[in-house]
């Protein structure tokens, strides 16, 4: 599972320093023979795509971490990148967290196991940039990434996002689930689960915040969300079981509160086995993006940059879309007609307008959860 702490940060809610316009990328010599790919700030400044591909193929490897194959279609994304360029991808600890990814940049520095790139919650990208662990780089469609969704110094940039959703086994109840209040249904006894622990898992933390919004709380007051799960536990519905396709298929998990793209993926994977329905809960339209970044001390700096160019190409963006996420370039792709309409049609419908917390509100929410979740 992708357990990035406070991964629920949203585009419009980051601090002003994070959301300001981007600065210029580092320029290097355009001569491919003298390019230092570890400091290359854009492909145009370093000899173009052919030079980048040549250098990346020469490196022959890319090290990633915390990218489960069933998360946002990463299995196919990695497979297609390897097939296209002949570059082997090593995924160190696929089940790691965003915190683990940032820690790896420090603990594995100088090792071939050190990640070349990151896919983390925005707060972790900001943390890594503040520690001087990230390289400045602008992918080719940089101008199409919203200004409030990328680092001013091009240290990180949003990749894909989604909404907190409720997935449930519809065969267990005649009453459709419409929101968090529906989960007190006795049909869900012993089966309401989260994607990890909200103390260190971004999806679970976001599920607590969404529950707070639905129960009279706010981004500045997430205690109602904690109280909500405490109540579910007191009536025997909430259980500390890790949600997954396996636990859903076994019946151990009857309800999963998680990102919509994961719940929709479960519905499709379990089609014919479990009648898994997915809804965006009423009164809790909580949306979020993750972020990409390149490690400053990447063991394979050219491959790292080629990976990012692949992800932000129409091919990469559509592969994320196929994974039921909302890729950051989707608006531009819809305008240009490059978004895959079949994949687009499978994204869950959302009515109303999502709201977003600030960085300070997320930090406060996390601290409140750390102090109170273990008690209840």
VMD Tcl script that draws the C-alpha trace (Angstrom):
set ca {
  {0.00 0.00 0.00}
  {1.11 3.56 -0.69}
  {1.27 4.83 2.87}
  {2.44 8.42 2.54}
  {1.84 10.34 5.76}
  {-0.46 13.30 5.04}
  {-0.71 12.26 1.41}
  {-4.12 13.89 1.54}
  {-2.68 17.36 0.95}
  {-4.48 18.95 -1.97}
  {-3.42 21.32 -4.68}
  {-5.24 24.42 -3.53}
  {-4.33 24.04 0.10}
  {-0.53 24.09 0.26}
  {1.31 26.96 1.85}
  {2.00 30.05 -0.22}
  {5.70 29.28 -0.45}
  {4.88 25.92 -1.97}
  {2.28 27.18 -4.39}
  {4.09 30.15 -5.91}
  {5.20 30.25 -9.54}
  {8.15 28.08 -10.53}
  {11.68 29.32 -10.87}
  {14.02 28.43 -13.69}
  {15.64 25.03 -13.94}
  {19.35 24.49 -13.86}
  {20.94 24.74 -17.31}
  {23.84 22.58 -18.41}
  {25.87 22.20 -21.55}
  {23.94 21.08 -24.61}
  {26.84 18.90 -25.66}
  {25.80 15.34 -24.85}
  {29.41 14.29 -24.24}
  {29.78 16.79 -21.41}
  {26.33 16.65 -19.88}
  {26.20 16.06 -16.15}
  {22.80 14.39 -15.98}
  {22.74 14.67 -12.20}
  {22.38 18.44 -12.54}
  {20.38 18.54 -15.76}
  {17.41 20.85 -15.22}
  {15.48 20.06 -18.41}
  {15.88 17.82 -21.43}
  {16.13 20.81 -23.76}
  {19.09 22.15 -21.79}
  {20.95 18.84 -22.03}
  {20.90 17.89 -25.69}
  {17.31 16.77 -26.23}
  {15.41 13.49 -25.89}
  {17.69 11.43 -28.11}
  {20.65 12.30 -25.91}
  {18.66 11.54 -22.77}
  {17.50 8.18 -24.09}
  {21.05 7.26 -25.11}
  {22.44 8.19 -21.69}
  {19.65 6.39 -19.83}
  {20.11 3.22 -21.89}
  {23.82 3.35 -21.12}
  {23.00 3.40 -17.41}
  {20.64 0.49 -18.00}
  {18.86 0.61 -14.65}
  {16.33 2.59 -12.65}
  {15.74 2.16 -8.93}
  {12.32 3.00 -7.53}
  {10.71 2.25 -4.20}
  {7.24 1.94 -2.67}
  {5.48 1.38 -6.02}
  {3.07 -1.56 -5.64}
  {2.12 -3.03 -8.99}
  {-1.59 -2.67 -8.19}
  {-1.34 0.98 -7.17}
  {-2.43 3.45 -9.88}
  {-1.50 0.92 -12.60}
  {2.21 1.07 -11.74}
  {2.69 -2.56 -12.72}
  {1.89 -1.81 -16.36}
  {3.65 1.55 -16.26}
  {6.91 -0.03 -15.15}
  {6.53 -2.89 -17.63}
  {5.98 -0.55 -20.59}
  {8.91 1.68 -19.61}
  {11.21 -1.34 -19.43}
  {9.97 -2.65 -22.79}
  {10.25 0.71 -24.52}
  {13.77 1.55 -23.38}
  {15.32 -1.74 -22.28}
  {16.04 -0.28 -18.86}
  {15.61 -2.61 -15.88}
  {13.52 -1.28 -13.00}
  {14.25 -2.46 -9.47}
  {11.44 -1.70 -7.02}
  {12.96 -1.68 -3.54}
  {10.34 -2.41 -0.89}
  {7.13 -2.02 -2.97}
  {5.05 -1.86 0.22}
  {6.99 1.07 1.69}
  {5.61 4.42 2.78}
  {6.33 7.98 1.70}
  {8.33 8.38 4.90}
  {10.36 5.33 3.96}
  {11.07 6.80 0.53}
  {12.49 10.01 1.99}
  {14.46 8.11 4.63}
  {15.92 5.93 1.87}
  {17.48 8.96 0.21}
  {19.53 9.44 3.36}
  {20.15 5.91 4.60}
  {20.90 4.37 1.19}
  {22.87 7.25 -0.28}
  {25.74 5.92 -2.36}
  {24.10 2.50 -2.72}
  {22.56 1.06 -5.89}
  {19.43 0.52 -3.78}
  {19.06 4.24 -3.23}
  {15.96 5.42 -5.12}
  {16.42 7.47 -8.27}
  {12.92 8.92 -8.06}
  {10.13 9.39 -5.55}
  {6.35 9.17 -5.61}
  {5.25 10.66 -2.29}
  {2.68 12.81 -0.56}
  {3.37 16.48 -1.16}
  {4.44 17.21 2.45}
  {7.13 14.55 2.10}
  {8.29 16.05 -1.18}
  {8.52 19.41 0.56}
  {10.43 17.80 3.44}
  {12.88 16.10 1.09}
  {13.45 19.33 -0.83}
  {14.07 21.19 2.41}
  {16.74 18.65 3.33}
  {18.52 19.17 0.02}
  {17.74 15.64 -1.20}
  {16.04 16.49 -4.49}
  {17.22 17.62 -7.92}
  {15.64 20.46 -9.85}
  {14.06 19.26 -13.09}
  {11.29 20.42 -15.40}
  {9.56 17.81 -17.53}
  {8.69 18.88 -21.07}
  {5.01 19.71 -20.37}
  {6.01 21.73 -17.30}
  {3.88 24.72 -18.28}
  {0.77 22.52 -18.33}
  {1.17 21.48 -14.70}
  {-0.86 23.95 -12.61}
  {1.31 26.51 -10.85}
  {-0.15 25.54 -7.50}
  {0.88 21.92 -8.02}
  {4.65 22.16 -8.41}
  {7.65 23.42 -6.50}
  {8.88 26.95 -7.26}
  {12.36 25.47 -7.69}
  {11.11 22.50 -9.76}
  {12.07 20.11 -6.97}
  {8.74 18.24 -7.11}
  {5.57 18.28 -9.18}
  {2.12 16.71 -8.85}
  {1.47 13.49 -10.72}
  {-1.98 11.97 -10.07}
  {-4.77 12.28 -7.57}
  {-8.16 11.09 -6.45}
  {-10.93 11.30 -3.87}
  {-11.47 9.47 -0.61}
  {-14.17 6.93 -1.36}
  {-16.16 4.19 0.30}
  {-16.04 0.77 -1.30}
  {-18.45 -1.83 0.06}
  {-19.80 -5.31 -0.54}
  {-23.27 -4.49 -1.86}
  {-24.44 -8.10 -1.54}
  {-24.53 -7.67 2.24}
  {-27.15 -4.91 2.38}
  {-30.33 -3.85 0.61}
  {-29.66 -0.24 1.57}
  {-27.07 1.45 -0.67}
  {-24.25 3.24 1.09}
  {-24.43 7.01 0.60}
  {-21.91 8.27 3.14}
  {-20.16 7.66 6.44}
  {-23.43 7.46 8.36}
  {-24.32 4.33 6.37}
  {-21.43 2.38 7.85}
  {-23.17 1.82 11.18}
  {-25.30 -0.76 9.37}
  {-25.12 -4.11 11.27}
  {-24.50 -5.78 7.91}
  {-20.96 -4.41 8.14}
  {-20.19 -5.75 11.62}
  {-16.51 -6.60 11.95}
  {-15.68 -5.48 8.43}
  {-15.03 -1.71 8.09}
  {-11.34 -1.18 7.33}
  {-8.82 1.47 6.32}
  {-5.77 1.40 4.06}
  {-3.25 1.31 6.88}
  {-2.99 3.21 10.16}
  {-3.76 6.96 10.12}
  {-0.75 7.61 12.32}
  {1.58 6.88 9.39}
  {-0.53 6.08 6.33}
  {-1.67 8.91 4.09}
  {-4.77 7.15 2.77}
  {-5.92 6.28 6.30}
  {-5.16 9.77 7.61}
  {-7.20 11.20 4.76}
  {-10.05 8.83 5.63}
  {-10.11 10.27 9.15}
  {-10.18 13.82 7.82}
  {-12.97 12.97 5.39}
  {-14.96 11.41 8.23}
  {-14.44 14.57 10.26}
  {-15.84 16.69 7.42}
  {-18.90 14.43 7.25}
  {-19.50 14.58 11.01}
  {-19.45 18.27 11.85}
  {-15.69 18.70 11.95}
  {-13.35 20.64 9.70}
  {-9.77 20.68 8.48}
  {-8.93 22.51 11.70}
  {-10.88 20.07 13.85}
  {-10.48 16.39 13.00}
  {-11.56 15.06 16.40}
  {-15.07 14.26 15.06}
  {-13.38 11.95 12.55}
  {-11.51 10.13 15.31}
  {-14.70 9.95 17.37}
  {-16.51 8.52 14.37}
  {-14.13 5.57 14.07}
  {-14.17 5.11 17.85}
  {-17.95 4.78 17.60}
  {-17.65 2.29 14.73}
  {-15.29 0.27 16.89}
  {-17.62 0.43 19.91}
  {-20.49 -1.07 17.90}
  {-18.19 -3.72 16.46}
  {-17.99 -2.48 12.87}
  {-14.46 -1.02 12.64}
  {-11.57 -3.47 12.62}
  {-7.82 -2.79 12.30}
  {-7.45 -4.98 9.22}
  {-5.34 -3.90 6.24}
  {-7.63 -3.49 3.24}
  {-6.55 -5.25 0.08}
  {-8.02 -7.24 -2.81}
  {-7.28 -10.41 -0.84}
  {-9.01 -9.32 2.38}
  {-12.00 -8.06 0.38}
  {-12.24 -11.31 -1.60}
  {-12.10 -13.36 1.60}
  {-14.92 -11.34 3.16}
  {-12.67 -10.14 5.97}
  {-13.13 -6.58 4.71}
  {-16.73 -5.60 3.92}
  {-16.08 -1.86 3.63}
  {-12.89 -0.07 2.61}
  {-12.43 3.68 3.07}
  {-9.66 4.54 0.62}
  {-8.69 6.43 -2.52}
  {-11.29 6.03 -5.26}
  {-8.77 4.67 -7.77}
  {-7.90 1.80 -5.43}
  {-11.50 0.92 -4.63}
  {-12.47 1.03 -8.30}
  {-9.49 -1.19 -9.13}
  {-10.68 -3.70 -6.50}
  {-14.18 -3.65 -8.03}
  {-12.80 -4.55 -11.43}
  {-10.31 -7.12 -10.14}
  {-13.03 -8.89 -8.13}
  {-15.78 -8.66 -10.73}
  {-17.91 -11.80 -10.62}
  {-16.63 -12.65 -7.13}
  {-17.62 -9.65 -5.00}
  {-20.33 -7.08 -5.79}
  {-18.04 -4.19 -4.85}
  {-19.66 -0.76 -5.17}
  {-17.75 2.53 -4.88}
  {-19.12 5.92 -3.91}
  {-17.66 9.32 -3.06}
  {-19.22 10.00 0.36}
  {-21.73 12.82 0.55}
  {-20.50 15.80 2.54}
  {-16.87 14.71 2.41}
  {-15.37 15.45 -0.99}
  {-11.75 15.18 0.02}
  {-9.29 15.19 -2.91}
  {-5.52 14.91 -3.08}
  {-2.48 14.60 -5.34}
  {0.80 12.75 -4.92}
  {4.05 14.20 -6.22}
  {7.03 13.08 -8.30}
  {10.62 14.04 -7.56}
  {14.12 13.11 -8.69}
  {16.77 12.29 -6.11}
  {19.69 14.70 -6.05}
  {22.10 11.80 -5.61}
  {20.30 9.39 -7.95}
  {22.54 6.46 -8.93}
  {21.00 6.61 -12.42}
  {20.35 10.31 -13.08}
  {19.64 10.02 -16.81}
  {17.24 7.10 -16.33}
  {15.52 9.06 -13.57}
  {14.86 11.96 -15.93}
  {13.75 9.67 -18.74}
  {11.32 8.01 -16.32}
  {9.76 11.37 -15.52}
  {9.49 12.28 -19.21}
  {7.74 8.95 -19.79}
  {5.30 9.53 -16.93}
  {4.40 13.01 -18.20}
  {4.01 11.95 -21.80}
  {0.49 11.18 -23.10}
  {1.37 7.49 -22.79}
  {2.32 7.75 -19.13}
  {-0.58 10.00 -18.22}
  {-3.06 7.70 -19.93}
  {-1.59 4.70 -18.10}
  {-2.26 6.49 -14.80}
  {-5.74 7.27 -16.10}
  {-6.16 3.57 -16.86}
  {-5.37 3.01 -13.18}
  {-8.49 5.08 -12.33}
  {-6.54 8.11 -11.14}
  {-6.83 11.73 -12.24}
  {-3.43 12.49 -13.84}
  {-2.33 16.08 -13.32}
  {-2.25 16.80 -17.07}
  {-5.77 15.49 -17.63}
  {-7.36 18.93 -18.27}
  {-4.73 19.70 -20.91}
  {-5.13 16.23 -22.42}
  {-8.90 16.59 -22.62}
  {-8.45 19.94 -24.36}
  {-5.99 18.46 -26.86}
  {-7.96 15.25 -27.35}
  {-5.12 13.00 -26.15}
  {-6.96 11.60 -23.08}
  {-8.14 8.03 -23.60}
  {-11.94 8.30 -23.58}
  {-12.45 4.69 -22.51}
  {-10.23 5.12 -19.46}
  {-11.78 8.50 -18.72}
  {-15.29 7.02 -18.67}
  {-14.31 4.67 -15.83}
  {-13.36 7.43 -13.39}
  {-15.95 7.68 -10.58}
  {-18.48 10.49 -10.94}
  {-18.23 13.25 -8.35}
  {-20.88 15.90 -7.78}
  {-20.11 19.14 -6.02}
  {-16.78 20.83 -5.42}
  {-13.91 19.33 -3.40}
  {-12.33 21.36 -0.62}
  {-8.70 21.40 0.43}
  {-6.76 21.82 3.68}
  {-3.74 24.02 4.17}
  {-0.33 22.62 5.07}
  {-0.76 23.96 8.61}
  {-4.16 22.29 8.95}
  {-2.73 18.96 7.79}
  {0.14 19.20 10.26}
  {-2.34 19.94 13.05}
  {-4.58 17.07 11.94}
  {-1.65 14.69 12.03}
  {-0.61 15.78 15.49}
  {-4.16 15.43 16.79}
  {-4.39 11.93 15.31}
  {-1.03 10.93 16.80}
  {-2.21 12.10 20.23}
  {-5.71 10.65 20.12}
  {-5.95 7.69 17.76}
  {-4.01 5.25 20.03}
  {-6.36 6.09 22.91}
  {-9.52 5.09 21.08}
}
mol new
graphics top color blue
foreach p $ca { graphics top sphere $p radius 0.5 }
foreach p [lrange $ca 0 end-1] q [lrange $ca 1 end] { graphics top cylinder $p $q radius 0.2 }
display resetview
